[in-house]
Structure formats: structure tokens, C-alpha cells
């Protein structure tokens, strides 16, 4: 039985429960999005090299945005 504390975050507007102090990289894995994409936490862009170092907090808003091509 897993009794690790959980926190609620929003990924692209949808609620998700993650382990307390999960990283942005873990949230990306939960979302299942494939590159290329840009990531922002609470409207602040996060460089790809910082995903594993960016610790999330309860109620963070995570946006994972894929580029749109065409015109």
C-alpha cells in the first residue's frame, strides 16, 4: 500500500495527483506528451534542461504546449 503524500496540480487545465515534491519531469511523464513541446509552470517558461530540477508545489498550473504548424 502506497501512503506517500500526494498533491494536486493542474496539467493543461486538468487536475492530476502527483507525489509531494514531484518534479516537472514527472508531471510531463504523467501527461504522456511527446516532444516537441514547451513547458511553463504558473505562466513561467521552464527550459528543457530544468525539467528534472523544477520541484512542483500544490496547486501549480502546468502548461505543456506543442507547436502548431501551417497557416
C-alpha positions, 0 to 999 in steps of 0.5 A, spaced: 500 500 500 502 506 497 501 512 503 506 517 500 503 524 500 500 526 494 498 533 491 494 536 486 496 540 480 493 542 474 496 539 467 493 543 461 487 545 465 486 538 468 487 536 475 492 530 476 495 527 483 502 527 483 507 525 489 509 531 494 515 534 491 514 531 484 518 534 479 516 537 472 519 531 469 514 527 472 508 531 471 510 531 463 511 523 464 504 523 467 501 527 461 504 522 456 506 528 451 511 527 446 516 532 444 516 537 441 513 541 446 514 547 451 513 547 458 511 553 463 509 552 470 504 558 473 505 562 466 513 561 467 517 558 461 521 552 464 527 550 459 528 543 457 534 542 461 530 544 468 525 539 467 528 534 472 530 540 477 523 544 477 520 541 484 512 542 483 508 545 489 500 544 490 496 547 486 501 549 480 498 550 473 502 546 468 502 548 461 505 543 456 504 546 449 506 543 442 507 547 436 502 548 431 504 548 424 501 551 417 497 557 416 
